Each structure stands twice: as structure tokens, then as C-alpha cells.
Amino acid sequence: MRSFVDRLARQGAVKLSRKLTIDGLQVVADKGADKIVEALGLIRDFDPVRYRRLLRDVRQILVTVLPASVAQWAEASKACELDERYLIDDAMTAKHVASTIVHEATHARLMRCGVGYEEEIRDRVERVCLRREIAFAARLPTGADTGQRAEATLEAMPDFSDKAMSERHLDGLRDALLYLNMPAWLVSLMVSYRRWQHKRWVAQRAGG
């Protein structure tokens, strides 16, 4: 189910969104493109070393619909994926988006250095990415609140086990599908089926 939702969201994003290129980096966005451009400008102006690394590690910034998070790194396509609902939220300013891009670009850098995202190291990887957010926020003239958000997450880390991440995906799946304008009856059917699959997967893991 996750692959279906991701595929549906990506296809819609690529077909319907406008595309622009900034310093060789492709931005694909139907909404929120201006905020992304401003965010990239903040990284370039206040952390030029990190910006140059970002341009080497990231091929694309894609605005899509993510059930379980505001952003994620897609290693196969070398893309920083941002949730559209997060971008259009007025409370999320360009500096917040910049911090999120820095976080995902850190995943890209770690992957390039051979550090994966296996369950046993996932917590440590996320801590590294959050610390990079904090370091970037310290460079911004008005980045105190952005850094504080990352610090709060660092102090109360979510569970990044496969099981917890799968459950968060399920919890956000209904809203994501409805946002994509899928019929409510079909959404209910798909979510129910996915929850049944999840229960079987949990039972199989518990059984060894």
C-alpha cells in the first residue's frame, strides 16, 4: 500500500507541477515553490559549504503527499521529498523549510558515505540529521525557534523502529488519500486492507 500511495502522489506531482532549476537542482512543485526557493537562498547565503554539498548530493526537491512525515529522503531518485500540506501551512516559513531540507540533505550525505538507514542504526542517523538542523539554525539571524524545534525532537526522540514507522504511515494514510481526492469509500477500503496486511506482518515478525 505504501508503494501505491507514493507512486500515486509522485505521478501527480510530476505531471501537474511546475518545474524549475536552481543552481542545477530541479524543484518540482505545484504549490510552495516560492517558499522552497527562499529556503534554498537561506542555505546558500548563511551556510554556503552545506549548500555546495547539497547540490552535489541532491538531484531534486519534489513536493508530494507523504502520509507519515513532513519530509523524507528518496535514495533511489536522489530526491528530497516534501509534503505539500507542510509547505502550504502559513506557520511554516522559509527558514523552517530550509531546516527540513538540511535534515534530508544530511540523509543524502550519509548515504553517499555508505551509512544506510537500517533499523538498528536509524535512531543514531536521525540524531545526526537533527544536530545538523540545530547547527544550521544557529547561523540564521532569526533561527532560534527553528533550532529549538529540532532540539525538542532530539530530546524526545520518536520511535524509529520498523513497526512504529509503519504504524505512523497507517495513521496518516487516510488523510493523505483524501487529500489526493480519492473517494471516501475507496479510502476506507484501502486503509482497512492495509491495516489487515500490517497485522499479518506484525504477527509474522512476532512468530520469528
Phi, psi and omega in degrees: 000322181299317181296325179295313180297315180299317181295318179298314182293318181294317180299317178296319181295314184292320184285322190259347187270158172275151182239137175219158182239130180236113181051038179087353180266124180276132175246123180243111186206133172276319179230149175086006182299319181297323179293323178293317179300316178295320179297316178298324177297323178295317179296316181298318186281325187253349177212068187298328178296314179296324180295318179296322177295319179302316181295332178282325189266333187247128178269329191208146167247118186243125175269123185217202177237120184245119183295327193247354184202167178277343181200159175201157176262129178253100186296321184301320181257001182054046185240138168271114183259130181242138178286131183299322181296325176294317183294322184274358176289120183299335180288341180266104183272178181300326180292326176294318179295320178300316179298320178295318178297319177301317179302309183290326176294332175292321173302317180298316180297316180296317177299319180296331179272005176092008178265117184272206182225037179294155186304321185289340179245001188300319180300316180294321178298315180296325178295320176300314182296321178293322178294327176292323174300314182297317180296321178293316181301326180295339179276343183276139178301328180235043185261010186301313183292328178294316177295323180295323178298316179293321178297320179296320178294321180296323181285331180234069186297134173294166175279120181254024175291160178304317182297313182294320180293322177295321179293321177295323177299316179296319182297328182263356186295315182302310181298322180295315180293320177295322178297331178277008176068029173282146179301141184301322181296322180288323177300313180300319180295315183292318180294319179298316179296319180294322178293323176296317177300318182297317179298319178296319180296317178297318180295321179294320179294321180293329181279354174098000000 
